């Protein structure tokens, strides 16, 4: 699953854009008070970080080296809340 496919799945599930942030590509325009997925350059490969952010503080952060794993984890977390 890619970030674009994740966004399509979130739309199918009718999850509001205001609840999530997908690296500035989809969802809300900022990550505050949302569940977020961001991509950053790791030492050897891209890293995908999934986290929640409340009142400016990041929590429950998990980092993945697989886009698919990160997207599946993101989907499971947003469906919990």
ABEGO torsion letter per residue (X at the ends): XBAAAAAAAAAAAGBBAAABBBGGABEBABABGBBBBBBBBBAABBBBBBBBBBGGBBBGBBBBABAAAAAAAAAAAAAAX
